[in-house]
Amino acid sequence: MIRVTVELVPLGVERLRRTIGELEVFNDGTGDAAVGNYRFRMFPDRRAGRVLGHRRADGAWALIRQVLDQSQAKRRTTTSTQAVPP
């Protein structure tokens, strides 16, 4: 699993930092050595989805970009959000 935590640090003061978002990305086990398929979920807005066909050689940042691109595309095409399973 990859976890990305987004923190707000007001004026750069660490003691005031707070988490404003979190992304979790899970390998769903259906890929192969070269290509992976992933599930993701985002908090606090509870969006979820899948990224299919990620080339592992592209690395984690490319995967995170694909997740963000897909989550934003879903948001633009619908006004409802998909609930994240517990």
C-alpha positions in Angstrom: 0.0 0.0 0.0 1.1 3.6 -0.7 -0.2 6.2 1.6 0.1 10.0 0.9 -0.7 12.4 3.7 -1.4 16.1 2.9 -0.7 18.4 5.8 -1.3 22.1 6.1 1.5 23.9 8.0 0.3 27.5 8.7 3.1 30.0 8.1 5.5 27.1 8.2 5.0 26.6 12.0 5.2 22.8 12.5 3.4 22.7 15.8 0.3 24.1 14.0 0.3 21.5 11.3 -2.8 19.4 10.7 -3.7 16.7 8.2 -6.2 17.9 5.6 -6.2 14.9 3.3 -5.0 11.3 2.8 -4.8 9.0 -0.1 -4.3 5.2 0.0 -3.4 3.2 -3.0 -3.6 -0.7 -3.0 -2.2 -3.1 -5.5 -5.2 -5.3 -6.4 -3.0 -8.3 -7.3 -4.3 -8.6 -10.9 -1.3 -7.2 -12.7 2.0 -8.8 -13.7 5.7 -7.9 -13.3 5.5 -5.0 -15.8 2.0 -3.6 -15.2 -0.1 -3.2 -12.1 -3.7 -2.5 -11.3 -4.7 -0.5 -8.2 -7.6 0.5 -6.1 -7.5 3.8 -4.3 -9.5 5.8 -1.7 -9.2 9.4 -0.6 -10.2 11.0 2.7 -11.9 13.1 3.9 -14.0 13.3 0.8 -14.4 9.5 0.6 -13.7 9.2 -3.2 -12.6 5.8 -4.4 -11.7 4.1 -7.7 -9.3 2.1 -9.8 -6.2 2.7 -11.9 -5.7 0.0 -14.5 -2.5 -0.7 -16.5 0.0 1.4 -14.6 3.5 0.6 -15.9 5.5 -0.2 -12.8 8.7 1.2 -14.4 7.1 4.7 -14.3 7.3 4.7 -10.5 5.2 5.7 -7.6 4.8 9.4 -8.5 3.4 8.5 -11.9 0.9 6.2 -10.2 -0.1 8.9 -7.8 -0.6 11.3 -10.7 -2.9 8.7 -12.4 -4.9 8.4 -9.2 -5.3 12.1 -8.9 -6.2 12.5 -12.6 -8.8 9.8 -12.4 -10.3 11.1 -9.2 -10.7 14.6 -10.7 -12.1 13.2 -13.9 -14.7 11.3 -11.9 -15.5 14.4 -9.9 -16.1 16.4 -13.1 -18.5 13.9 -14.6 -20.7 13.4 -11.5 -21.9 15.4 -8.6 -22.1 12.3 -6.3 -19.2 10.6 -4.6 -18.5 6.9 -4.3 -18.6 5.7 -0.7 -15.5 4.0 0.5 -16.0 0.6 2.0 -15.1 0.3 5.7 
